[in-house]
């Protein structure tokens, strides 16, 4: 099963590589013309295009690029004149920290709220939590970011409004800068976790072994924690893992609002400049992270799913 998943992940990455390369190179705009400016002549542009191999047929360019990728080389940025892997590595820390803190906040909010909504199904608590989840899923991240900046940074002065601190800043200072953007993404993405947790808990609460546990006289907290939640973890773990992948690939707006030097800002500038290697490398790395997270979720299934353990 895991071998087939791994093979499927490789096929997905190949499809993503083909689509990314095709869309980037078939889009309008010439990175060399942007790089050289308006004063460059046609011969100058042609000379630099030949230097970067952009004058070759697209199929040849794709084969050469894919061969480099398989060797761990994502190419060289046209504008920054640095390896794409190095550029991504320098920008990875803020994005990974933001994604990790956001998923932690989303899980701490979403899982308990989803449990409460399922246990008190149809009550006022359930209605309030469902309404809050619906509102959170509908709020734009940039709007919530601006609201939190105004309240906690401008009016109260408790937290920094933007930035990531100096390069030699301590971990605590960097975390302090991450509280507001992580809260934005965590609150907004907790809506999906609330809904999945509630639905999974409701499905499990109707099982026969839950009624048997109640008939034996077990207390309700013991039934909820040891029996219901334990068997409802599979959809919850799945949505948390996918949320982590979405965070890494979708922090562009939040990083822009809070002026974070992460991968999101790097991609925006690369798109504006038509920096093909950076765009291709970043999207391929994000797709690779998706595949790895899905594979890790499959591995977790063998631990948390009692049916798989019995088969083994």
HELIX and SHEET records of a PDB file:
HELIX    1   1 UNK A    2  UNK A   26  1                                  25    
HELIX    2   2 UNK A   31  UNK A   36  1                                   6    
HELIX    3   3 UNK A   42  UNK A   51  1                                  10    
HELIX    4   4 UNK A   58  UNK A   70  1                                  13    
HELIX    5   5 UNK A   84  UNK A  119  1                                  36    
HELIX    6   6 UNK A  124  UNK A  138  1                                  15    
HELIX    7   7 UNK A  141  UNK A  148  1                                   8    
HELIX    8   8 UNK A  149  UNK A  155  3                                   7    
HELIX    9   9 UNK A  171  UNK A  205  1                                  35    
HELIX   10  10 UNK A  208  UNK A  215  1                                   8    
HELIX   11  11 UNK A  220  UNK A  222  1                                   3    
HELIX   12  12 UNK A  223  UNK A  229  3                                   7    
HELIX   13  13 UNK A  230  UNK A  231  1                                   2    
HELIX   14  14 UNK A  233  UNK A  249  1                                  17    
HELIX   15  15 UNK A  252  UNK A  257  1                                   6    
HELIX   16  16 UNK A  263  UNK A  273  1                                  11    
HELIX   17  17 UNK A  276  UNK A  304  1                                  29    
HELIX   18  18 UNK A  306  UNK A  311  1                                   6    
END                                                                             
